[in-house]
Amino acid sequence: MTGLAGKDRNIWLVWLGWPILTLGVYTFVWYYKVNREAREFDERIEVDPFVSVMAILVGWLLIVPPFVSMYRTGTRIARMQRAAGLDVTCNGWIGMVLWFFAGLSALYYQYELNRVWTNYGTPEPGTPVPIKA
């Protein structure tokens, strides 16, 4: 099986730099891209990136959706690590808790994602890479 590589991003820019420069908009763009990369990396990961973003953007009206979305994004990254043949170190619970501390979940999740891309030698985004069945 093969999947498409995602982008290796600077964790500090993802967490603090770009969100400050874009007045917070980048956080939602990043969240969309991360969930899209999960779907493109492993077709067994079922996710609609738009729904994931809407859950954290307007899901507050129902209270629960943002928490579920943040947790599930962590579990998707863990599945990506497993498919890449890595030890699974990403934890959705940790990501959800870090979200409450200055949005540190973005820093944590991007760090864990970068481990996947580094495992493949940091290929260009969209490059086919082998994944475990």
C-alpha positions as CSV (number, residue, x, y, z in Angstrom):
1,M,0.0,0.0,0.0
2,T,1.1,3.6,-0.6
3,G,-0.1,6.9,0.6
4,L,0.8,10.5,0.0
5,A,3.4,12.3,2.2
6,G,2.4,15.5,4.0
7,K,4.3,18.6,4.8
8,D,7.0,18.8,7.4
9,R,6.3,22.1,9.2
10,N,8.2,24.1,11.7
11,I,6.4,23.4,15.0
12,W,7.0,26.9,16.4
13,L,5.6,28.6,13.3
14,V,2.5,26.3,13.4
15,W,1.9,27.0,17.1
16,L,2.8,30.7,17.5
17,G,4.3,32.4,14.4
18,W,1.6,32.0,11.7
19,P,-1.4,32.3,14.1
20,I,-0.1,35.6,15.3
21,L,0.6,36.9,11.8
22,T,-2.8,35.8,10.5
23,L,-4.8,36.8,13.6
24,G,-5.6,33.2,14.4
25,V,-6.9,32.2,10.9
26,Y,-3.8,29.9,10.2
27,T,-4.8,27.6,13.1
28,F,-8.0,26.6,11.2
29,V,-6.1,26.3,7.9
30,W,-3.5,24.1,9.6
31,Y,-6.1,21.9,11.2
32,Y,-7.8,21.4,7.8
33,K,-4.5,20.5,6.2
34,V,-3.5,18.1,9.0
35,N,-6.7,16.2,8.7
36,R,-6.6,16.2,4.9
37,E,-3.0,14.8,5.1
38,A,-4.2,12.0,7.3
39,R,-6.9,11.0,4.8
40,E,-4.4,11.2,1.9
41,F,-1.6,9.3,3.7
42,D,-3.8,6.3,4.6
43,E,-7.1,5.7,2.8
44,R,-8.3,3.7,5.8
45,I,-8.4,6.9,7.9
46,E,-11.9,8.3,7.3
47,V,-12.1,12.0,7.9
48,D,-13.8,15.0,6.4
49,P,-11.3,17.8,7.0
50,F,-14.0,20.5,6.6
51,V,-16.2,18.8,9.3
52,S,-13.2,18.7,11.6
53,V,-12.6,22.4,11.2
54,M,-16.2,23.2,11.7
55,A,-16.3,21.2,14.9
56,I,-13.6,23.3,16.4
57,L,-14.8,26.6,14.9
58,V,-18.5,26.5,15.6
59,G,-18.9,23.3,17.5
60,W,-18.6,25.3,20.8
61,L,-22.3,26.0,20.4
62,L,-22.9,22.3,21.3
63,I,-19.9,22.1,23.7
64,V,-18.8,18.6,22.8
65,P,-17.7,18.6,19.1
66,P,-14.4,20.5,19.6
67,F,-13.2,18.1,22.2
68,V,-14.2,15.0,20.1
69,S,-12.5,16.5,17.0
70,M,-9.3,17.4,18.8
71,Y,-9.1,13.9,20.4
72,R,-9.8,12.2,17.0
73,T,-7.1,14.2,15.3
74,G,-4.7,12.8,17.8
75,T,-5.8,9.2,17.2
76,R,-5.5,9.8,13.4
77,I,-1.9,10.9,13.8
78,A,-1.3,7.8,16.0
79,R,-2.7,5.6,13.2
80,M,-0.4,7.4,10.7
81,Q,2.6,6.6,13.0
82,R,1.5,3.0,13.1
83,A,1.1,2.9,9.3
84,A,4.6,4.4,8.9
85,G,6.1,1.6,11.0
86,L,6.9,3.9,14.0
87,D,6.2,3.4,17.6
88,V,3.0,5.2,18.4
89,T,3.7,8.2,20.6
90,C,0.8,10.5,19.7
91,N,-2.1,10.5,22.2
92,G,-5.4,12.2,21.6
93,W,-6.0,12.7,25.3
94,I,-2.7,14.6,25.6
95,G,-3.5,16.7,22.6
96,M,-6.9,17.6,23.9
97,V,-5.5,18.6,27.3
98,L,-2.7,20.6,25.7
99,W,-5.3,22.5,23.7
100,F,-6.3,24.3,26.9
101,F,-2.7,25.5,27.5
102,A,-2.1,28.2,25.0
103,G,-3.2,25.9,22.1
104,L,-0.2,23.7,22.6
105,S,-1.9,20.9,20.9
106,A,-0.8,22.3,17.5
107,L,2.8,22.2,18.6
108,Y,2.4,18.7,19.9
109,Y,0.4,17.3,17.0
110,Q,2.8,18.9,14.4
111,Y,5.8,17.5,16.2
112,E,4.2,14.0,16.1
113,L,3.4,14.4,12.4
114,N,6.9,15.5,11.6
115,R,8.1,12.2,13.0
116,V,6.1,10.4,10.3
117,W,7.5,12.6,7.5
118,T,11.1,12.3,8.9
119,N,10.7,8.5,8.9
120,Y,10.4,8.8,5.1
121,G,13.3,11.2,4.7
122,T,11.1,14.3,4.6
123,P,9.8,13.8,1.1
124,E,8.0,16.6,-0.9
125,P,4.3,16.8,0.0
126,G,2.2,14.6,-2.2
127,T,5.0,12.1,-2.9
128,P,3.9,8.5,-2.7
129,V,5.3,6.7,0.3
130,P,4.9,3.0,1.4
131,I,2.6,2.3,4.3
132,K,2.0,-0.9,6.3
133,A,-1.2,-2.7,5.6
